[in-house]
Amino acid sequence: MSSKKINFSTFSSIKIGPSLDVKLLEEVNDFTKEYYLIGSCNNILLGNNPPKLMKLSKIYDYIKIEDAILKIGAATPSGKIASFCKKNNIANFEFVSHLPGTLGGLLFMNAGLKEYEIFNQLISIKTCNGKKLKKDIDFGYRYTDINSPILQATFHLNFGFNEDKIDMFKKMRLNQPSTPSAGSCFKNPKGDYAGRLIEEVGLKGKRIGDMEFSTKHANFLVNHGNGIFEDAISLIQEAQKKVYEKFNIWLECEVKILDKDYMSDSSPLIKKS
């Protein structure tokens, strides 16, 4: 099994992390539960005590039409999917161009923009544990119960690429900062918005070192250049604590925190204590 050296301070979207050897998943049998599978690291905060990491090899980077079905490898970047759909006049994937990452990561968290989610057109996924139909997957807002590396997905094929949707999705993103971040820091609690809650407890613009809850959108934890893991964690914990004390709402991280001190059963969590 081959590996690749990755410097996460340049590779990850939040620009934090050490240089590590990451195993490349090529054969199904290469994967074991001692590894955490990563994609392009657009929603990951890597700590100083990370688990063993694995990444899909390039053999899972493809997109094709077969038997009137769209088949996409899980290592395929979202931008490549969007370009393919535009070129081939394929509908219902216009929003993907505004979701950074690879298909596997998008599926794992059911990524989307409001009601437009990657699961909407899904038929099935192929994982290291075999094929799973959409109806056999428990999924919801930024959640799935997928617990095995995704290798490929199949989607319903509909034609009619809509340029107007591109403009609509672009406007949805205008309030988001361009400063390096891992995307939305917290999931929106039911009936509310994490950004509003963070602002209400006075943490919009709160900065520790080079890490800050953005002045443009409070639910984005941004790195102004030399941010470190410890400062990011301090801000996350402070937001959780203050929001819980004022609103009795526990903010659940949307960013995946890969550090053994903040993980349980392979699911990244910030401790309440």
N, C-alpha and C positions, 0 to 999 in steps of 0.2 A: 504494500500500500504506500503510495507516494504522499509527500507533504509539500507544503508551501509556506515560506516565511512571510508573515504579514505584520506590518507596522500599523497598529490600530490607531495611533495618533494621527495618521494621515488617511488610513483606509476608512475608518468609521466616520459617519456623518457628523458626530459631535466632537471629533478630533481628540479623543482621550483613549489611552490604553498603551500597553507595552508592545514590544515586538515578540511574536510567538510563532512557533511552528504549528501549522494547522493541517491536519490530515485531510486528504482528498477522497471523497466517497466516489468510487468508480463502480464497484460491484455491490450488489445488495447485501452480500454477506460481510462486507467491510464494516458495517455499522454495528456498534454495541452501545448499550445504555451508559457506558462510562463517558461517552462523548456528548457534547451539546452541539447541535447542528446550527450553523450560522449561514446567513446569506450575504447581502452586500452591506450589512451593518448600518441600516438607516434608522433603526429604532433600538439600538443596543448601547448600553453604558457598561464598558468593560472595566472591572476592578483590578485590584492588585493580587487577588487570590482566585483567579478564574478556573473554571472546570476545563477539562480537556476539550478542545474544539475540533470540529470537522466541518468541511465545506464541500458542496457538490462540485464535481469536476465539470469541465466544459462539455462533456458528452451529453449533459442534460440541458444544454442551451440550444433549443430549437423550437420552431413553430411551423406547423404545416396543416393542410386541410386533407383529410382522408375520409371517404365515405360520408360526405356532407357533415362532418364533425371537425371542430377545431381542436387540434392536439398540440399541447405546449409543454416543453420540458420545464422542470421546476427551477432550473438555474437561469432561465431566460429573463433578462432585464425588462422592467416595465416599459421603458422607452422603446425597446425593440418590438414589444407586443403592440403598442400604440401605433408605431410606424407601419407595421404589417397590416393592421386592421384598416388604417387609412388608405394604404396603397391598394388593398383588395376590397374596399368598400364594405367592410364588415361592421355591423352595428353593435351597440351596447358595451363597447370597450373604450369609449372616448375618454372616460374619467381616469383610465389607467395611466395616462401620460402625466398626471398630477400626483401619482402615488409612487415615490421612489422605492426602489428595491427590486427583488426578483420574485418570480411567481410563487415559489414555495413559501416565502415569508408573507406575501400578500394573502395566500390561502390560509396559512397557519393562524393568522389573527383576523381573518375575514375583513381585510382592509377595504376602505371605501370612502365615499364622500356623501354624507347624509344617507339617503335611501339607495344610492348607487353603490352596491357592494360586489366584491369579486365572486361571491357565492351565487349571485342572481342567475347567472347563465351556466353554472356548473352542472355537469352530468356525473362525473366520477373523478376519483384520484387514484393514482397508483403509488403505493408506499412500499417501504422495505418489508412490510408485513402483508403485502398483497393489495388487491383492488378493493376500494370502498365506494359505494354509490352515495350520492348526496343525501338520500333519504336515511342512510345509516350513520350519518355524521350529526352529532349534536352541535349546533352553531347558533350564534346570535350576534349582538353588537360587539364587535372587536373580540370575538371569542369563538373557539372551536375546541372540540375534545380530541383533536388529532394528536396522537402520541407516537407516531413513527415518521421518519423522514419522508417527505413527499418527493417523488421522482418525476411524475407527469400528471397532468390533468387534462380532461376532455370537457369541451363546452359546446353548447348549442350554437349552431351557425346561422346567423341572420344577417341579411345584407341591408345596406342603407346607412353608411357612415354619416353622422350628423355634425357638420361644422359649427352649427349654432351651440351645440353642447360644449364644444371646446371653449368657446368664449364664456359660457356660463361657469364652467369649472375653474377657468382662470380667475374670474371675479371672486369665486369662493376663497381663493388662496391669497388675495391681495392683502389681507390683514395679517399674514404670517411673516415672521422675520426671515431675512436672508442670511443672517449670522448662523454659523454652524450650530446645529442642534440635533437631537434624536427624534424630531417631530413632536407630537403632542406628548407631554410628560405624563399626564394622568388621563384615565378614561372619564368621560362625562358621566356623573352619577345620574340616575333616572330622574328626569324632569328638571335637570339643572345643567350648568356648565362649569367645568373645572376652572376655566379661566376667570369666570365671574367670582367664584368662591375665593380663589387666590387673591384677586383684587380686593374683595371685601375685607379680608384679614390683613390688608396693607402690605402684601408681599410683591405686588407688581413693581418691577424695577429693583427688587431686593438683590443685592450683589454680595457675594463672598469671593474674594480673589477675582478671577476672571470669569466666574460662573454667575449667571443672572437669570431671574425670571423676566423675560423680555418686556420692555416698555411698550412694544408693539402688540404683543399678545401674551398675557400672563401665563398661559399654559404651555409656553415654550421655554425650556431651560436652555439658554444659549451660552456658547463658549466664545469669549472675546479674544482668545488667542492662546493663552497658556493655562486654561482651566484644568483642574485636576479632579480625580475621582472623589476624594474626600470632601471637597467643597460642593460638588454636585450632590452627594449624599446628604450633606448637612442642610442644603436648601430643600431637598425633597422631604426630609423628615420634618423640617420646620413647617412646611406647608401642610403636611398631613396632620401634625399636632395642632396647629392653630385652627385649621378648618374643622377638625373634629371637636375641639373645645367650644367653638362658636356655633357650629351648625349640627353637631352630632352626626356628621357625615365623614366616613373614612374614604379618602381619595385612594383609588387603586391605580397603581402604576400602569401606564400603557407602554412606556419604555421598558425594555427587558434588561434587568440588572444582572450581569454575569459576574458574580463574585460569591464564593462559597459561604461567606458570612451573611449573605442576604438571599440565599436560595434554600428552598425546601422541596424535596421530592422532584427535583429538576425544574421547578417552577419558580422564577425569580419573584421574590417578595421583599418589601421593606418591613422590618420588624416594627410592631406597635410599641414594644417596650423601649 
